[in-house]
Amino acid sequence: MKRLILVGALSLIPTINALAADIAAGEKKAAVCLACHGKDGHSVIRTYPNLAGQHPEYLIDALKGYRDGARTNPIMVPMAKALSDEDMQNIAAYFAQFK
């Protein structure tokens, strides 16, 4: 029973982190993202992924991957290098709110 409670509590950590994000700050930082990923994260260019409704953790991991060199893309790498961890969390929360 204790293990089940622990697993349940640990599963809430990403949700708590997303709630702590500043969506308004994420919206401001995400303004440059809209050129390729579309309004509210719905891309109009088939080769660019939709960001709307993605899990915040996925978006954060992707951005960190571009920033830290685990992912390569000539457009995304310079964009991500300019972001702090807090910026990434805020941007991820902003796009995650859309469906």
C-alpha positions, 0 to 999 in steps of 0.5 A: 500500500505504501508503494502505491501511495508513493508511486501515485505521489511521484506521478504528480510531480510533473503536474505540480511543475507545470502548474508552477510555470508562468504561462504569461511569461511562456506566451511572451517567449513563445512569440518567436515560435509561432512563426514556424509552429503556428498560432497556439502551437498549431503548425500550418507547415507540415514539416514543423510539429504541432506543439499544442497539447504536448506534454510539458515534460516532452517539450522541455526535454526536446528544448534541452536536447537542442540546447545541450546538443543531444538533438540537432536542427539548424533552426532550433539549436540557436533558438534553444541556446537562448533559453533558460530552464525556466524559459523552457518550463514556461514555454512548455506550459504555454503550449501544453494548455492548447488542444 
